Amino acid sequence: MNKTQPQGVLPVFQTPFHDDESLDFDTLDREIDCLFHNGAAAIVRAMGADALPLSDVERRELAERACRRADGRGTIVISVGAESSRLSEEFARHAESIGATAVMAIPPISVALVDGELRRYYARILSAISIPVIVQDASGYVGRPMSIDMQAGLFREFGDRVMYKPEANPIGPRLTALHEATGGEATVFEGTGGIALVESFARGIAGTMPGADLIRVLVALWRALNAGDFDTVNRLHPPLCSMISLQTSLDA
């Protein structure tokens, strides 16, 4: 298994189901193969709507299948967020045991936690495993924003195993605030689907975590940004933004 730090285009794979709502692992295998074939640096098991119907057993089975299928082709990020520190710790230990490169965790969403409780939640996950933990502030659609000070405090305590995926608005300034609060040393990802990728890249992100459907154009855009090829950037980014905006309006 590739144990390098996650970076680049890290698509969140979509969970396929059979008509009877059981997991469709054959389709999952083809999806993961397609993502790596088209240049994904990693795959991410996130906590989107398709995770809500899963039992704890199915969450573990899905993580295991994804790690096996990746087979050294890239890094693996498994989401371990749960409604208690104990459950998140168990999911994190399991993810590390099956070969995940990093875990990502949203905070509990059924209750509003103050900074001290959030710090203890993430500290318990970090203390249980040796791989990185991506602190996902999913408050753009769930809960309320986590303070920059609390998040930076985790970095000061646990070092560069603490990474970030800020999704609270305004995302750009919060990306910069996290960099500044950690002395520019923290690894920060963005999750706007690509619509703010050019601005986020300029703010120093290590990678982006989009959906799986636009992987080819996002990989091309990421490579162009790294190469300083702004002709290609300006050719790809405007239609990408239009497509993402259209998808968002249709989902609303």
C-alpha positions as CSV (number, residue, x, y, z in Angstrom):
1,M,0.0,0.0,0.0
2,N,1.2,3.5,-0.9
3,K,1.9,5.3,2.3
4,T,2.9,8.7,0.9
5,Q,1.0,11.7,2.1
6,P,-2.3,12.3,0.3
7,Q,-2.1,15.1,-2.2
8,G,-3.4,16.1,-5.6
9,V,-6.9,15.1,-6.9
10,L,-8.5,12.9,-4.3
11,P,-12.0,12.0,-5.6
12,V,-14.8,10.9,-3.3
13,F,-16.1,7.6,-4.8
14,Q,-19.8,7.1,-5.1
15,T,-21.2,4.1,-3.3
16,P,-23.1,1.8,-5.7
17,F,-26.1,-0.3,-4.6
18,H,-28.1,-3.2,-6.0
19,D,-31.8,-2.8,-6.4
20,D,-32.3,-4.4,-3.0
21,E,-30.1,-1.7,-1.4
22,S,-27.2,-4.1,-0.7
23,L,-23.7,-2.9,-1.7
24,D,-22.7,-3.5,-5.3
25,F,-19.0,-4.4,-5.0
26,D,-18.5,-5.3,-8.6
27,T,-19.5,-1.8,-9.7
28,L,-17.4,-0.3,-7.0
29,D,-14.3,-2.2,-8.3
30,R,-14.9,-0.8,-11.8
31,E,-15.4,2.7,-10.4
32,I,-12.1,2.6,-8.4
33,D,-10.3,1.3,-11.4
34,C,-11.7,4.1,-13.6
35,L,-10.6,6.8,-11.1
36,F,-7.0,5.6,-10.9
37,H,-6.9,5.1,-14.7
38,N,-7.9,8.7,-15.2
39,G,-5.2,10.1,-12.9
40,A,-6.7,10.1,-9.3
41,A,-3.9,10.4,-6.7
42,A,-6.2,8.8,-4.1
43,I,-9.7,7.7,-3.4
44,V,-11.8,8.9,-0.5
45,R,-14.6,7.2,1.3
46,A,-16.5,10.2,2.6
47,M,-19.7,10.8,4.6
48,G,-22.1,11.9,1.9
49,A,-25.7,10.9,1.6
50,D,-24.9,7.5,0.2
51,A,-23.2,6.6,3.6
52,L,-26.3,7.2,5.6
53,P,-28.1,4.0,4.7
54,L,-25.0,1.9,5.7
55,S,-24.8,-0.2,8.9
56,D,-21.6,-0.2,10.9
57,V,-20.8,-3.6,9.3
58,E,-21.3,-2.3,5.8
59,R,-19.1,0.7,6.5
60,R,-16.3,-1.6,7.4
61,E,-16.9,-3.9,4.5
62,L,-16.9,-0.9,2.1
63,A,-13.7,0.4,3.5
64,E,-12.0,-3.0,3.3
65,R,-13.0,-3.5,-0.3
66,A,-11.8,0.0,-1.3
67,C,-8.4,-0.5,0.3
68,R,-8.0,-3.9,-1.4
69,R,-9.0,-2.6,-4.8
70,A,-6.7,0.4,-4.6
71,D,-3.8,-2.2,-4.4
72,G,-1.0,0.3,-4.1
73,R,-2.1,2.6,-6.9
74,G,-2.7,5.6,-4.7
75,T,-3.4,6.8,-1.2
76,I,-6.6,5.9,0.6
77,V,-8.7,8.2,2.9
78,I,-11.5,6.6,4.9
79,S,-14.1,8.8,6.8
80,V,-14.5,7.7,10.4
81,G,-16.8,10.4,11.7
82,A,-19.5,9.2,14.1
83,E,-21.9,10.4,16.8
84,S,-19.5,9.4,19.6
85,S,-15.7,9.5,20.2
86,R,-15.8,5.8,21.0
87,L,-17.3,4.9,17.6
88,S,-15.0,7.2,15.7
89,E,-12.0,5.7,17.5
90,E,-13.2,2.2,16.5
91,F,-13.7,3.2,12.9
92,A,-10.2,4.8,12.8
93,R,-8.5,1.8,14.3
94,H,-10.2,-0.4,11.7
95,A,-9.2,1.9,8.8
96,E,-5.6,1.9,9.9
97,S,-5.6,-1.9,10.2
98,I,-6.9,-2.4,6.6
99,G,-4.3,-0.1,5.1
100,A,-5.8,3.3,4.9
101,T,-3.3,6.1,4.4
102,A,-5.3,8.6,6.4
103,V,-8.7,9.0,8.0
104,M,-11.1,12.0,7.8
105,A,-13.7,12.9,10.4
106,I,-16.6,15.2,10.6
107,P,-17.7,16.0,14.2
108,P,-20.9,14.5,15.6
109,I,-23.9,16.2,14.0
110,S,-26.7,15.4,16.4
111,V,-25.4,17.8,19.1
112,A,-23.6,21.1,19.0
113,L,-20.2,20.7,20.6
114,V,-18.1,23.5,22.1
115,D,-14.4,23.8,21.3
116,G,-13.2,21.8,24.3
117,E,-15.5,18.9,23.4
118,L,-14.5,19.0,19.7
119,R,-10.8,19.0,20.7
120,R,-11.3,15.9,22.9
121,Y,-13.2,14.2,20.1
122,Y,-10.4,14.7,17.6
123,A,-7.7,14.1,20.1
124,R,-9.1,10.7,20.9
125,I,-9.0,9.7,17.2
126,L,-5.5,11.0,16.8
127,S,-4.3,9.2,20.0
128,A,-5.8,5.9,18.8
129,I,-3.9,5.6,15.4
130,S,-0.6,6.6,13.9
131,I,-1.8,7.7,10.4
132,P,-2.9,11.3,9.6
133,V,-6.4,12.6,10.6
134,I,-8.1,15.1,8.3
135,V,-10.3,17.4,10.3
136,Q,-13.3,18.0,8.1
137,D,-15.3,21.1,8.9
138,A,-18.4,20.2,7.1
139,S,-20.4,23.1,8.5
140,G,-21.1,24.4,5.0
141,Y,-24.0,21.9,5.0
142,V,-23.9,20.3,8.5
143,G,-23.7,22.1,11.9
144,R,-21.7,25.2,12.7
145,P,-18.2,26.2,11.8
146,M,-15.3,25.0,14.0
147,S,-13.0,27.7,15.3
148,I,-9.7,28.2,13.6
149,D,-8.0,28.4,17.0
150,M,-9.4,25.0,18.1
151,Q,-8.2,23.4,14.8
152,A,-4.8,25.0,15.0
153,G,-4.5,23.8,18.6
154,L,-4.7,20.2,17.4
155,F,-1.8,20.9,15.0
156,R,0.3,22.3,17.7
157,E,-0.4,19.3,19.9
158,F,-0.2,16.5,17.4
159,G,2.0,17.9,14.6
160,D,1.6,17.3,10.9
161,R,-0.6,14.2,11.3
162,V,-3.4,16.8,11.6
163,M,-4.7,17.9,8.2
164,Y,-7.7,19.9,7.3
165,K,-10.6,20.1,4.9
166,P,-12.4,23.3,5.7
167,E,-15.9,23.7,4.2
168,A,-17.3,26.5,6.2
169,N,-18.0,29.7,4.3
170,P,-16.2,31.8,3.3
171,I,-13.9,28.9,2.3
172,G,-11.1,30.9,0.7
173,P,-10.3,33.1,3.7
174,R,-10.6,30.0,6.1
175,L,-8.1,28.1,4.0
176,T,-5.7,31.1,4.4
177,A,-6.5,31.4,8.1
178,L,-5.6,27.7,8.7
179,H,-2.3,28.2,6.9
180,E,-1.5,31.3,8.9
181,A,-2.5,29.7,12.2
182,T,-0.2,26.7,11.6
183,G,2.7,28.7,10.3
184,G,2.1,27.6,6.8
185,E,3.0,24.0,7.7
186,A,-0.3,22.2,7.7
187,T,-1.7,20.2,4.9
188,V,-5.0,21.7,3.7
189,F,-7.5,20.3,1.2
190,E,-10.4,22.0,-0.5
191,G,-13.8,20.4,-1.2
192,T,-15.7,22.8,-3.5
193,G,-16.0,20.2,-6.3
194,G,-13.6,22.2,-8.4
195,I,-15.5,25.5,-8.6
196,A,-13.0,27.3,-6.4
197,L,-10.0,25.2,-7.2
198,V,-8.0,27.9,-9.0
199,E,-8.4,30.3,-6.1
200,S,-7.8,27.6,-3.5
201,F,-4.6,26.5,-5.3
202,A,-3.3,30.0,-5.1
203,R,-3.9,29.8,-1.3
204,G,-1.6,26.8,-1.0
205,I,-3.8,23.7,-0.8
206,A,-2.2,20.3,-1.1
207,G,-5.2,18.8,-3.0
208,T,-8.8,18.8,-3.8
209,M,-11.6,16.3,-2.9
210,P,-14.2,16.5,-5.6
211,G,-16.9,14.1,-6.7
212,A,-15.9,11.2,-8.9
213,D,-17.8,12.2,-12.0
214,L,-15.5,15.0,-13.3
215,I,-12.2,13.3,-12.6
216,R,-10.6,13.7,-16.0
217,V,-11.1,17.5,-16.3
218,L,-10.1,18.0,-12.6
219,V,-6.9,16.0,-13.1
220,A,-6.1,18.1,-16.2
221,L,-6.8,21.3,-14.4
222,W,-4.7,20.3,-11.3
223,R,-1.8,19.4,-13.6
224,A,-2.1,22.7,-15.5
225,L,-2.1,24.6,-12.2
226,N,1.1,22.9,-11.0
227,A,2.8,23.5,-14.4
228,G,1.8,27.1,-14.5
229,D,0.0,26.5,-17.7
230,F,-2.7,29.2,-17.4
231,D,-3.8,28.9,-21.0
232,T,-5.1,25.5,-20.1
233,V,-6.4,26.7,-16.8
234,N,-8.4,29.4,-18.4
235,R,-9.7,27.0,-21.0
236,L,-10.8,24.3,-18.5
237,H,-12.0,26.2,-15.4
238,P,-14.9,28.3,-16.7
239,P,-16.9,25.4,-18.3
240,L,-16.1,23.3,-15.3
241,C,-17.6,25.9,-13.0
242,S,-20.7,26.1,-15.2
243,M,-21.1,22.4,-15.1
244,I,-20.8,22.2,-11.3
245,S,-23.2,25.1,-10.9
246,L,-25.7,23.3,-13.1
247,Q,-25.3,20.1,-11.1
248,T,-25.8,22.1,-7.8
249,S,-29.0,23.7,-9.1
250,L,-30.4,20.4,-10.2
251,D,-29.6,18.8,-6.9
252,A,-31.3,21.6,-4.9
